[in-house]
């Protein structure tokens, strides 16, 4: 109850955004345990100064208290003005981890010894000098398939004196995609292709005719790169094969029956990975979505993302 | 075993320096093993940081701890009390550095360091030491900043800068708190008894005791007069009276059976009649008003001119016209006094008092008693008898000297008829003896006489101004001060001890000669004392009373509400001002004079209607101006060329002359906009 109210209040006060600049509305500040120890010592000095009627000890006590007040401002200042921007994200399988990139931008002043963490993950430390940007990848455990929003990011700093902790809970409008967890299945849920060949070993089999070379484009499968030619200095090229129509596999959602949705997606995911590993062309047909035939790294990512997004409202 | 926390290498130096600096004052005067311990710890730690040695094991650490506690007990004879406690804390502080294994330990070590700084101030209270402690504070804060910045490429100096800036920013508020936070009376009594003997008056007087004090030029107290100070020969600072003589030594005494109210009045309870009488006599006389700032004497008696009246802020008036503090003066102590010479106002001597003031040992010093009897037979009148005694001292060959020969046995006879060379205590003692032997009630008064003005502002009274004189009771006149030393050596009273020996060119005055030959040194000493005086008065002596006085002047009246509001206001104003300063944006982006020039021109142009973003280059700005105001093309080109020249030449930042030229060209651009025709 209380937690929910707190979350609601946070959402109102610090709404999700692509980029957030920390200011007094977003920064909280409180003494650390050492801060309290420090204050305790100054209180002891106060009583010592009173009892020994020693004005210098009293003066030292007052100086310590003022230093603490000054430290509040400086600790606040270390966070204030820092901008955080949602960066790229890396997807992962359910049960594993994805990661998202957070870019820290220091505009006018340095922001030192910042600790970034969410949930109960170990914090990462980073410093940003004025006019600089630094990026940090933060791991995000993925528990459900689909688009996962990272929780609020805790940006914390104790710099300069460690007597106070200033922090902010930043919600960046950022998404990490969770692919279904692959599940092994003997039966390939596919149309077309050659049943007998589906589980054949990887590599270019004799049934494919070598057609020629074309220039490498990022995303091409590394298995098809003409490495020999590259070693001879002919540049990075990709070998093209004429695909027999029968070699193309149409992975179909509706070929799997009698299992729940997530299970189906997991099986499809397994085959997408397997076919990609074997470097074979495939296509994917889901209800309401279709991926045309293709192969290579790009095809694999597209297929996985499609699987991850299956059933989403948008 | 968990990984040992490593202090970042850029912070290690500051921490080591802070530890040395915070321990140094204690090591300086403390036992030698403490310095040894610190050296061992620092060396061990340095080797550990270079992976040459491992952390001492638990047994080793325990042995070190027990050895430290044992050594402290051996050196000081106890573990409690300020001196032993400070030594122990300083040693434990060093040991803690050795067993620093986690970041938590580092924090605890540094916070302990702040405490060690405070213990320095228990024993050293000079302005220089206060500055030194602020330095230690900066070092500790720099270490704190260092351990909070674990980046390996941090610069060492940046921590010190951060710490120094923060401490300097904290100073104004600390001063305001110092002034405003109410001083309360000690919650429980803590005696800072260091066992150190202080030079100064003692509660008894035997031959040679006062003259020993003259070897010391230590300060006894300072006096600041409101208005004209009394002439030197009237500056008799009473400290105590001695009424009991045992043949060699004079001691303090009061008639048997007297209770406290008969001897003291501290402002509480009904006024005793003797105080009432003094007050009545003093009520319509001005006297002298002044403030006395005592040096720690570890004694309760205070010094003032007779008869001192105070508002009883920690002091009480004794029946023999002297002030007594409520407790020993261990720290800086100051009090305001109004002195009015009304010694005669005391009602007649009681029998018990008269008996005490006439009391002499049963026997001994027969020659002196005989002399007193002869005087008594010749002079019936007490006043004449006193005159005769003074004449005797003046006319017989008595010498005033700092190095009187040792006397033993019948000290009065020895001195009066034997050596005849003596210091003030010899004269006061023998004079009082003679008076009592002749039947005149008398007592010895001890204190200081004279004092030197510094900078025309205050009087310094030093140990060598120590003096003893006599007081006799004359019927109808009450207690009358008689100084037999003045009869022998009037220059002592007129010129002070230094003056007296300068004139006499006595060999004993070597110390003073040395000072006089170097007037610069003497002047420096006076300045140092002036600083010290104000430090004593405004910092160390800022107590309940002086705080009330100052706050009354600042706030009008001292009520808890006003003081609270003032405190709140000060803290708020400080936070806002400092917040603006620290968080202001302008300070974060340093603007060069050239950029400022550019921004000024850009602002003036946009006020005149030029729409252009402020990210333009100088050439783009010129083009924009030329497009809008063709007449200003020439001036704008002029401006642009100089701007670019100054901005891109590699002879560093432009000087003031360059900037002035640029400013003129900027004005020319603006002028050519305003009156296009004339510009043509």
Interface residues (C-beta under 8 A of the other chain):
Chain A: X34 X37 X38 X41 X42 X44 X45 X47 X48 X49 X50 X51 X52 X53 X54 X55 X56 X57 X58 X59 X60 X61 X62 X63 X64 X65 X66 X67 X69 X70 X71 X73 X74 X76 X77 X80 X81 X108 X109 X112 X113 X125 X127 X130 X158 X159 X160 X161 X162 X163
Chain B: X82 X107 X108 X111 X114 X115 X117 X118 X121 X122 X125 X130 X133 X134 X137 X141 X144 X145 X147 X148 X149 X150 X151 X162 X166 X167 X169 X170 X171 X172 X173 X174 X175 X177 X178 X181 X183 X184 X185 X186 X187 X188 X189 X190 X192 X330 X331 X332 X539 X540 X541 X542 X543 X571 X574 X575 X578 X579 X582 X583 X585 X588 X589
